[in-house]
């Protein structure tokens, strides 16, 4: 089955119940290249100016889902999540995040709250948390660069705490 969706304004086609996408390309004499992107969740195949993201099937499954796009996405995981949510939960396409939000998310992923603090119900030290985020963001131009970027998708209170020092 073939369904059309959008991701960050770009068309994405979801093919369901596909058995071995590379084999289909070979049978149709389509030259392809499997990109050296290592993931347990998917394989990325480039052909005819398109990209196919073949979602890894479980051992007991006979078929896989494949997302076909023309423009390589900046975040494959976001593409996969967005398309599958649209397909199976009928959600609206996710808006593209600002660069500021992407950088802050990277910093937050690098400095998650302490597991010990979480299980002990201890609140993280807010000053230390924002300091750590600013240190991480220093690798990408720091707060001074961040201030030059659009950031309308970031909570204003959070933004002020981040850039205030």
Secondary structure, 3 states (H helix, E strand, C coil): CEEEEEECCEEEEEEEEECCHHHHHHHCCCCCEECCCCCCCEEEEEECCEEEEEECCCCCCCCEEEEEECCCCCCHHHHHHHHHHHHHHCCCCCCCCCHHHHHHHHHHHHCCCCHHHHHCCCCCCHHHHHHHHHHHHHHHCHHHHHCCCCCCCCCHHHHHHHHCC
